[in-house]
Every structure is written in C-alpha cells, then in structure tokens.
Amino acid sequence: MRKDKFYRTISGDTDESIVSTRNRDEHARKRRQISNVFSHRNVLSMESLVAAKVQQLVERLDAAAASGEMIDIRQWLNYFTFDVISMMAFGNDPGFLRSGNAQAAAETTNGSKVYRVDPIMSFQDNTVHVATLGHWPALLRVTKPLTRWSMYSKRGDDFTNMCIHQVRRRLEKVSHPRNDFFQHLLTDSKGEKRCLPFGELVQEAGVLLSAGSDTTASAMTNTLYLWLRHPDVLEKLRTEIESALPDTKSAKHLVVLPHTPMRNVDYLRACLDEGLRHLPPTSIGLLRMTPPEGARIAGHWIRGGVTVSVPTYTIHHDTTLFSDPWTYRPERWLEGNAKERQNLKDYVIPFTLGRHACIGRNIAFLEQTVVLSTLVTRYAFEFTAQGFQLPVLERINANPGPLPVLILYRI
C-alpha cells in the first residue's frame, strides 16, 4: 500500500527525502542511490570508527565511575550515535562526546545567519509538530503557516539549518576523495555526478542524521534499562560474552570489545532482538493508505483511501503471537516453540518490512553490539532511585527519558 498523506507533513517546501516521498518511482531511485552504502560488508568496514567513539564514551564513563558521579546514560548514548552518524555520513566529527554537550553550527538558507543549535533536541521537538499536523494533511496549507511561530516548528527550522550547514561544508570538500555516505549522493558507482538539487541534498542529509542517531540511541537506552531490571539476564549475558573472547581474562585488557566475536554470541543477539520487541524505538505503525478499490486486511474489508497501519508496540505484545509478551525474556528467541519462533521472525518489525524497511539496520546492530557488550562487561550500573521506571515520550519515535545511573567498575 502507498504511503499515507501524513508524509506530506515532513516534506520540504519543494524537495522530498527518501522518507517523505510518496512516489514509488522516486523512492526507488533514492533508495538505489545509497542502498549499497548500508550493506553489511560496507558497514563492517567502519568498525574502527565506531570503536574510536566507544573509546571516547568509555573515557567519560570511567570519569563518572572514579568520581561517583550520577550520569544520564541516555544522554551520552545520544551523543555517541550522533557523533558516529555524522562521521559516517559527512566525515565530520561534531565532538558531542568530547565536549559533553550537543551544539552544532546551523545557517539559514541564504547564509545570512550562522548560529548554534542542539540538533538532538531540535529533531525530537519537531516530531511533536509533525505528528500533530500529520493527522490533518489536507489542511497543511493552512496549519503549517499558522504554526510557524510555535517552538516545535522553529525546532524543525533549526534542524534543517543545521543540515544546510553540514551540506555546504561538505560540498566545499567535494574535490577531495571521500568515502562517506554523502559521496553516494554526489556521484554514482561509475564516478559520474548525480547533480541533485541542493534542497534534495539537505533533505537526505536530515534523514541520515536523524534516522542514524535517534532510534539507535533509544534502542540502546531501552535495552540497557531492561538488563538492569533483569539482573539474571545480565549475569548470563556477561558470562556468554566473556566466554566468547579468545582468553576469558582478555576482557580486562580490552577497552572496546571487538565486533567479530560479539556478533557470534547468540544470547547477545537474542537480548538485543528482545529489547527491540519489548520496547521498540518506533512504537506507532507507519501509516499507509488503502488503494482506491479498497482492501481486505486481517479478514476485514476496508474501503479505499483509508489510513491504516500495523502498530509496532501492539503487535509485539499480541498474546495470540507470543507467550507472556509483557515479559522481557531473550530465551524465547533461542528456546521457544517452533510456532512462536516463526512468529518472532514474521511479526517483530522494529525496522518495518518491504520496500520501505529501514536500510540502516546493519549500522544499528553494529553499534548496539559493540557499545552494549563493552559497557556491561566493563561496568556495573545502579539505578539512582528504588523502583525506577524509564519514562517514554511518544512523538513519532518513542524516545526514552533520562536514565540516571551510578557506574561502578567491574574489571
């Protein structure tokens, strides 16, 4: 089914991104431009970049462990993912981990104003605006101008202006050989220039930076929280991780655990998959529209032109598909009955399915595997409040709130 008119809300005034376009041919063209960038092989070639950023994260957490400082680990995971995707996409390190704050340069379309913004907050706040206006796409010509004054709309302008600055600085370096994602928007596999409009480059830059940071940070925060709520799972996981290293004592000498042995730890992958099932970073269903002739869905006839979706959080907790779905239990991925394990393959959809499925899943798993295995092997974490419950703010994505913890050395 075609994308719903909701997506008009996130389109630029004249240009569309791979996410916002509703035209299937345009979407296919855009996907072809960058799909090979996200291949498993190409993503693995960037492991050293990820490891260097994990090293910076560890240095910050080491300082917190040494001083007994309470730290919001979610905030630092947000800094980590934004640093990583900026380097992958543009070869540019914004230095959020190094500085301890999220401040990036932004500039207006005409270049008359250059200023500083928090791109993480700007993106997340703007999704409130998008999610609200998206319910009435037919009224966008009225509602968008009327809400230009709102903080949430202005946050969207800030995020776009940050992307404008990133694109302009990257285009200044176009004559230098690059191996970042943006290069694939500039030239094809034969080295021929694509000559995409500037506005389209800005729109795609926004997708790379937001999709490549927000949901992965949420996924890591959610999963770490679940591990702390389930110490039996965490203890078993640590044993599995340490036994997968060539020398069981080598974890004490490794600052960052390597991806290759960690990706072969079945229980680690089950823990990550179960985290994405139990607390998916995008909990709503991505909106589609029934074709003009209507459609039969799950035994019900739906007339044409109706907005439909498969709500991710709901289907992930469907008792007809999964036993005790409200329990975080990674073993279900390894030891469940054949029917439930097949349901896990078919109905756990954190990255959605089909032609619109997220093409960045390989990056997400690379980061989660390396970061989380390193952190839980090196540290013990304690909640700062008894009975702590992780808050979630549902915009378009389901963003976890602060996760304040105390950090102790394990090794």
C-alpha positions in Angstrom: 0.0 0.0 0.0 1.1 3.5 -0.7 2.4 5.9 2.0 -0.3 7.9 3.6 -0.7 11.6 3.1 0.7 12.1 6.6 4.2 12.1 5.0 3.4 15.4 3.3 4.0 16.9 6.8 7.7 16.0 6.8 8.4 17.1 3.2 10.4 20.2 2.4 8.6 23.1 0.7 9.9 21.9 -2.7 12.1 18.8 -2.1 11.4 15.4 -0.6 13.6 12.8 1.1 13.6 9.1 0.8 11.4 9.0 3.9 8.9 11.7 2.9 8.3 10.9 -0.8 5.1 9.1 -1.6 6.1 8.5 -5.2 7.2 4.9 -5.6 9.5 5.5 -8.5 11.1 8.4 -6.7 11.5 6.3 -3.6 13.1 3.5 -5.6 15.5 6.0 -7.2 16.5 7.4 -3.9 17.0 4.0 -2.3 19.2 2.8 -5.1 21.5 5.8 -4.6 22.5 4.8 -1.1 21.4 1.2 -0.5 24.9 -0.3 -1.2 26.3 2.1 1.4 24.4 0.2 4.1 25.5 -3.2 3.0 26.7 -5.5 5.8 30.2 -5.5 4.3 30.5 -1.7 4.0 29.1 -1.1 7.5 31.6 -3.6 9.0 34.4 -1.6 7.3 33.5 1.3 9.6 34.0 -0.7 12.8 37.2 1.2 13.6 35.3 4.5 13.5 32.7 3.1 15.9 35.4 1.7 18.2 37.1 5.1 18.4 33.9 6.7 19.5 33.2 3.9 22.0 36.7 4.6 23.4 35.6 8.3 24.0 32.4 7.1 25.6 34.3 4.8 27.9 36.6 7.6 28.9 33.6 9.7 30.0 32.1 6.8 31.9 35.4 6.0 33.5 35.5 9.5 34.9 32.0 9.1 36.3 32.9 5.7 37.9 36.0 7.2 39.5 34.2 10.2 41.0 30.9 8.5 41.9 29.0 11.0 39.7 25.4 10.2 38.7 25.2 10.2 34.9 22.3 10.2 32.5 23.4 7.3 30.3 20.7 8.0 27.7 22.1 11.5 27.0 25.6 10.1 26.4 24.2 7.4 24.1 22.5 10.2 22.1 25.9 12.0 21.9 27.6 8.8 20.8 25.1 7.9 17.9 25.1 11.5 16.6 28.9 11.6 16.5 29.1 8.3 14.7 26.5 9.0 12.1 28.0 12.5 11.4 31.3 10.9 10.7 29.9 8.1 8.6 27.7 10.5 6.6 29.9 13.5 6.2 33.3 12.6 7.6 32.7 15.3 10.2 33.0 14.8 13.9 30.7 17.2 15.8 32.5 16.3 19.0 29.5 15.8 21.3 31.2 13.1 23.3 34.4 15.1 23.6 32.7 18.3 24.7 29.8 16.8 26.7 27.1 18.9 25.0 25.2 18.8 21.8 25.9 22.1 20.0 26.3 22.2 16.2 26.5 25.0 13.7 23.5 26.0 11.7 22.9 28.5 8.9 19.9 29.9 7.1 19.2 29.1 3.5 20.6 32.4 2.3 23.6 32.2 4.6 22.8 35.4 6.3 22.8 33.9 9.8 25.1 31.3 11.4 24.2 30.2 14.9 24.4 27.2 17.3 21.7 24.6 17.8 21.1 21.4 19.7 20.3 19.0 16.8 19.1 16.2 19.0 16.6 18.3 20.9 15.6 20.1 17.7 14.8 16.9 15.8 12.8 15.4 18.7 10.8 18.5 19.5 9.9 19.0 15.8 8.5 15.5 15.6 5.8 16.7 18.0 4.8 19.3 15.4 4.9 16.7 12.6 2.9 14.1 14.5 0.3 16.7 15.4 -0.2 18.3 12.0 0.1 14.9 10.2 -3.4 14.0 11.4 -4.9 16.6 9.0 -2.7 16.5 5.9 -5.4 18.1 3.8 -5.1 21.2 6.0 -1.4 21.6 5.8 -1.6 24.7 3.6 -3.3 26.4 6.5 -1.9 24.7 9.6 1.8 25.0 8.6 1.8 28.8 8.2 -0.4 29.2 11.3 2.0 27.2 13.5 5.3 28.8 12.2 5.5 30.7 15.5 5.4 27.6 17.7 8.6 26.4 19.4 8.1 22.9 17.8 8.1 24.4 14.3 11.1 26.6 15.0 13.0 23.5 16.2 12.4 22.0 12.8 13.9 25.1 11.1 16.9 24.7 13.4 17.4 21.1 12.5 17.1 21.9 8.7 19.5 24.8 9.1 22.0 22.5 10.8 21.7 20.2 7.8 22.2 23.2 5.4 25.4 24.0 7.2 26.6 20.4 7.1 25.9 20.1 3.3 27.6 23.4 2.5 30.7 22.5 4.4 30.8 19.0 2.8 30.4 20.5 -0.7 33.4 22.7 -0.1 35.4 19.5 0.2 33.9 17.8 -2.9 37.3 17.9 -4.8 38.9 15.7 -2.1 38.5 11.9 -2.3 35.9 10.9 0.3 34.4 7.6 1.5 31.4 8.9 3.4 27.7 8.3 2.8 27.2 11.7 1.3 29.6 10.9 -1.6 27.0 8.4 -2.9 24.5 11.3 -3.2 27.0 13.3 -5.2 28.3 10.6 -7.6 27.1 7.2 -8.9 29.1 3.9 -8.8 30.9 5.0 -12.0 32.0 8.3 -10.5 29.5 10.3 -12.6 28.0 13.3 -10.9 24.4 13.0 -10.0 23.7 16.7 -9.9 21.0 16.5 -7.3 19.3 19.8 -6.3 20.7 21.5 -3.1 17.3 21.2 -1.4 17.2 17.4 -2.0 20.7 17.0 -0.6 19.6 18.9 2.5 16.5 16.7 2.9 18.6 13.5 2.6 21.2 14.8 5.0 18.4 15.2 7.5 17.3 11.6 7.1 20.9 10.3 7.5 21.5 12.3 10.7 18.1 11.8 12.4 17.4 8.2 11.4 21.0 7.2 12.0 21.1 8.5 15.6 17.7 8.9 17.3 16.3 5.3 17.1 19.6 3.6 17.8 20.2 5.7 20.9 16.7 4.9 22.1 17.2 1.1 21.4 20.4 1.1 23.4 18.9 3.0 26.3 15.9 0.7 26.4 17.9 -2.5 26.3 20.4 -1.4 28.9 17.4 -0.4 31.1 15.9 -3.8 30.6 19.1 -5.6 31.5 19.3 -3.6 34.8 15.7 -4.6 35.5 16.6 -8.2 34.9 19.9 -9.0 36.7 19.6 -12.7 35.9 19.6 -11.9 32.2 22.5 -9.6 32.6 24.6 -12.1 34.6 24.0 -14.8 32.0 24.9 -12.3 29.2 28.1 -11.3 30.8 29.1 -15.0 31.1 28.3 -15.6 27.4 30.2 -12.5 26.3 33.3 -13.3 28.3 33.3 -16.9 27.2 33.3 -15.8 23.6 36.6 -14.0 23.9 39.7 -16.0 23.0 41.0 -15.6 26.5 38.4 -15.3 29.3 40.6 -12.8 31.1 41.1 -10.7 28.0 38.1 -8.5 28.7 40.1 -6.9 31.5 42.6 -5.8 28.9 40.2 -4.6 26.2 38.7 -1.2 26.4 36.4 -1.8 23.5 35.2 -5.3 22.7 35.6 -6.3 19.0 32.5 -6.8 16.9 33.5 -10.1 15.3 33.4 -12.4 18.3 30.4 -10.4 19.8 28.2 -10.8 16.7 28.5 -14.6 17.2 27.2 -14.6 20.7 23.7 -15.9 20.2 22.4 -14.8 23.6 23.6 -11.2 23.0 21.7 -11.1 19.7 18.6 -12.6 21.4 18.9 -9.9 24.1 19.1 -7.1 21.5 16.2 -8.6 19.5 14.1 -9.0 22.6 14.8 -5.4 23.6 13.5 -4.2 20.2 10.4 -6.4 20.6 9.6 -5.3 24.1 10.4 -1.6 23.8 10.6 -0.7 20.1 12.1 2.7 19.3 9.2 3.4 17.0 6.0 2.1 18.6 3.4 3.5 16.2 2.7 1.9 12.9 4.0 3.7 9.8 1.0 5.0 8.0 -0.3 3.6 4.7 -3.4 4.2 2.6 -5.7 1.6 1.2 -5.9 1.6 -2.7 -8.9 3.2 -4.4 -10.6 -0.2 -4.8 -10.3 -1.0 -1.1 -8.5 -3.9 0.5 -9.2 -6.9 2.8 -7.0 -6.7 5.9 -7.0 -9.4 8.6 -10.4 -10.6 7.5 -11.9 -7.1 7.4 -12.9 -5.2 4.3 -11.5 -1.6 4.3 -12.8 0.9 1.8 -10.4 2.8 -0.4 -8.5 5.9 0.7 -8.4 4.9 4.4 -5.3 5.4 6.6 -4.2 2.0 8.0 -1.1 0.8 9.9 0.4 -2.1 11.9 1.1 -0.6 15.3 4.5 -1.9 16.2 4.2 -1.9 20.0 0.8 -3.5 19.9 1.7 -6.4 17.6 4.9 -7.0 19.5 2.7 -7.7 22.6 0.0 -9.7 21.0 -0.9 -12.7 23.2 -2.0 -14.7 20.2 1.5 -14.5 18.7 3.8 -14.6 21.8 3.7 -16.3 25.1 3.8 -13.9 28.0 4.6 -10.9 25.7 4.9 -8.4 28.6 7.9 -10.2 30.0 11.4 -9.5 28.8 12.7 -13.0 28.0 15.5 -13.3 25.5 15.4 -17.1 25.7 12.2 -17.1 23.6 14.4 -16.3 20.6 16.5 -19.4 21.2 14.4 -21.9 23.1 10.8 -21.1 22.3 8.5 -23.5 20.4 8.7 -23.6 16.7 5.5 -21.6 16.1 6.5 -18.8 18.4 10.0 -18.6 16.9 8.4 -18.3 13.5 6.1 -15.6 14.8 9.2 -13.7 16.1 10.6 -13.7 12.6 7.3 -12.7 10.9 5.8 -10.2 13.4 8.6 -8.5 15.2 9.0 -5.4 13.0 11.2 -2.7 14.6 12.6 -1.8 11.2 9.3 -2.4 9.4 9.2 -4.6 6.3 9.2 -4.4 2.5 10.4 -1.7 0.2 10.2 0.9 2.9 12.1 -1.1 5.6 14.9 0.8 7.3 18.1 0.3 5.3 20.3 1.3 8.3 19.7 -1.8 10.4 23.2 -3.0 9.9 24.6 0.1 11.5 22.1 -0.2 14.3 23.2 -3.7 15.2 26.9 -2.9 14.8 26.6 0.0 17.3 24.4 -1.9 19.7 26.6 -5.0 19.7 29.9 -3.2 20.3 28.6 -0.5 22.7 26.4 -2.6 25.0 28.8 -5.6 25.2 31.6 -3.2 26.1 29.6 -1.3 28.7 28.1 -4.3 30.6 31.5 -6.1 30.6 33.4 -3.1 31.9 30.8 -1.6 34.4 28.1 -2.4 36.8 25.2 0.1 36.8 22.8 1.0 39.6 19.6 3.0 39.4 19.7 6.1 41.5 16.1 5.6 42.7 14.5 2.4 44.0 11.8 1.0 41.7 12.9 3.3 38.9 10.7 3.2 35.8 12.1 4.5 32.5 9.8 7.2 31.1 8.9 7.3 27.4 7.8 10.3 25.4 5.9 9.1 22.3 6.3 11.5 19.4 6.8 9.8 16.0 9.5 7.8 17.7 9.1 6.5 21.3 12.0 8.4 23.0 13.1 7.2 26.4 13.5 9.9 29.1 16.6 10.3 31.3 18.2 7.1 32.6 20.2 8.3 35.6 22.6 5.7 36.9 25.6 5.2 39.1 28.6 3.5 37.5 30.9 1.0 39.2 34.0 -0.7 37.8 33.7 -4.5 37.3 37.2 -5.1 35.9 
